[in-house]
């Protein structure tokens, strides 16, 4: 077998050096006409392929010699994943046991109240969400203290774990000390 092209790696890409005449094309010749048409028609299914043949909608479409089109990508795309197994030993969460938080911004457009940021808290148990709008990123700690006081008084429960994306607003010394003082894990 004579190679018709070689590849040379340049950086993270391969440059293809074609050693062929202008009449040649880089194409696999081992595919049947049915497979090539199947691919060209967007991986059409077998019954629609026959319908195109019968109605003469597409010129040049071959008469099928076999009753099945073998194309590996189509077989793989029809595979369905199994459901995730139910985890029976998953620890039951209680209200405020785990609270997720994130600070988003600055936004390009200021809110009606003049805020460029928003701070969100999500209770993992009930998926309740609380959103605070902030004019400055540095106000996140004060809004967290306000959120904690309000929600703990309303629910009678305490925040046990505060999960964040470890952004700078949640890694400041005063924030960490406050969480340790009130028994909140980060």
C-alpha positions in Angstrom: 0.0 0.0 0.0 1.4 3.4 -1.0 0.8 6.3 1.4 -0.9 9.3 -0.3 -0.3 11.8 2.6 1.9 12.2 5.6 1.4 14.4 8.7 3.9 16.6 10.4 3.3 17.9 13.9 3.7 21.6 14.3 2.9 22.7 17.8 -0.4 21.0 18.8 -1.6 20.6 15.2 -0.7 18.2 12.3 0.0 19.7 8.9 -1.0 17.3 6.2 1.5 16.9 3.3 -0.5 15.5 0.4 1.6 13.5 -2.1 -1.1 13.0 -4.7 -2.1 14.3 -8.1 -4.9 16.9 -8.4 -7.3 14.2 -9.6 -7.0 12.1 -6.3 -9.0 12.8 -3.2 -8.4 11.7 0.3 -11.3 9.3 0.8 -11.9 5.9 2.2 -12.8 3.6 -0.7 -13.9 0.6 1.4 -17.4 2.0 2.2 -20.3 0.8 0.1 -22.4 3.2 -1.9 -25.3 2.7 0.6 -23.0 3.8 3.5 -21.8 6.8 1.6 -25.3 7.9 0.8 -26.4 7.2 4.4 -23.6 9.5 5.6 -24.2 12.2 3.0 -28.0 12.3 3.9 -27.2 13.0 7.6 -27.3 9.4 8.8 -30.8 8.9 7.6 -32.6 5.8 9.0 -33.3 2.7 6.9 -37.0 3.2 6.3 -36.5 6.8 5.2 -33.7 5.7 2.9 -36.2 3.3 1.2 -38.9 6.0 1.0 -36.4 8.3 -0.8 -35.8 5.5 -3.3 -39.4 4.7 -3.9 -40.6 8.2 -4.4 -37.5 9.3 -6.4 -37.0 12.3 -4.3 -33.2 12.2 -4.5 -31.4 11.7 -7.9 -28.8 9.0 -8.0 -29.6 7.2 -4.8 -28.6 3.6 -5.2 -30.9 0.6 -4.9 -30.2 -1.1 -1.6 -28.5 -4.4 -1.9 -28.8 -5.3 1.8 -31.5 -4.6 4.3 -29.2 -3.0 6.9 -26.8 -0.1 6.7 -23.7 -0.8 8.7 -22.4 2.5 10.2 -20.6 2.3 13.5 -21.4 5.9 14.6 -25.1 5.3 14.2 -25.0 2.1 16.3 -23.1 4.0 19.1 -25.5 7.0 19.0 -28.5 4.7 19.6 -27.1 3.3 22.8 -28.8 4.7 25.9 -27.1 5.1 29.3 -28.3 3.2 32.3 -30.0 5.0 35.1 -27.8 6.1 37.9 -28.2 3.6 40.8 -30.1 4.9 43.8 -27.8 5.5 46.7 -29.6 4.1 49.7 -27.0 4.9 52.3 -26.9 8.7 51.4 -26.9 10.7 54.5 -30.2 12.5 55.1 -29.7 16.3 55.1 -31.6 18.6 57.4 -32.6 22.2 56.9 -29.4 24.4 57.0 -27.1 21.5 57.4 -25.5 22.4 54.1 -25.8 25.8 52.5 -24.2 26.6 49.1 -23.2 30.2 48.3 -21.7 32.2 45.5 -21.1 35.8 44.7 -21.7 36.8 41.1 -20.5 40.0 39.4 -19.8 42.6 38.6 -22.6 42.8 36.1 -22.4 45.1 33.1 -25.7 46.7 33.9 -26.5 48.1 37.3 -29.8 46.9 39.0 -32.6 49.3 39.7 -31.3 49.6 43.3 -27.7 50.3 42.1 -26.2 46.8 42.6 -23.5 45.3 40.4 -23.3 42.0 42.4 -25.6 39.4 43.8 -25.0 36.9 46.6 -27.0 33.7 46.5 -27.5 31.1 49.3 -29.1 27.7 48.6 -30.2 25.3 51.3 -29.2 21.8 50.1 -32.2 20.1 51.9 -35.1 22.1 50.6 -33.4 23.9 47.7 -34.7 27.2 49.1 -32.8 30.1 47.6 -32.1 33.6 49.0 -30.6 36.3 46.9 -29.0 39.6 48.1 -28.1 42.4 45.8 -24.8 44.1 46.6 -23.4 47.4 45.4 -19.8 46.4 46.3 -18.2 43.0 46.6 -16.7 43.8 50.0 -20.3 43.8 51.5 -20.6 40.0 51.1 -19.5 39.3 54.7 -22.1 41.8 56.2 -24.9 40.2 54.1 -23.8 36.7 55.2 -24.1 37.7 58.8 -27.5 39.2 58.1 -28.6 36.1 56.3 -27.4 33.8 59.1 -29.1 35.8 61.8 -32.4 35.9 59.9 -32.6 32.3 58.8 -31.5 30.8 62.0 -34.1 32.8 64.0 -36.8 31.9 61.5 -36.0 28.2 61.3 -34.7 27.4 64.8 -31.8 25.5 63.0 -28.2 26.4 62.6 -26.0 26.5 59.5 -23.5 23.7 59.9 -21.6 23.7 56.6 -21.1 26.6 54.2 -19.9 25.5 50.7 -18.6 28.0 48.3 -16.3 28.2 45.2 -13.5 29.4 47.6 -13.6 32.9 46.2 -11.7 35.6 47.9 -14.8 37.0 49.6 -15.1 33.8 51.6 -11.4 33.3 52.4 -10.8 36.6 54.4 -9.5 36.2 57.9 -12.6 37.8 59.6 -14.9 35.6 57.6 -13.1 32.4 58.6 -12.9 33.5 62.3 -16.6 34.3 62.3 -17.4 30.8 60.9 -15.2 29.1 63.4 -16.7 31.1 66.2 -20.3 30.0 65.2 -19.4 26.4 64.4 -19.8 26.7 60.6 -17.5 24.4 58.6 -16.2 25.7 55.3 
